[in-house]
């Protein structure tokens, strides 16, 4: 019985860890896309040009 409980807890922990990785990867992609859009807007308005 102890072994079964240990295996179930290990499985739940593993699932939680793997889903968190996927969530962070997706969030990183979203942040990257936002950054690209900000750069494009700055280029269009001349916000990144040096005087």
Secondary structure, DSSP 8 states (H G I E B T S, - for coil): -HHHHHHHHHHHHHHHHHHHHHHHHHHHHHHHHHHHHHHHHHHHHTTT---
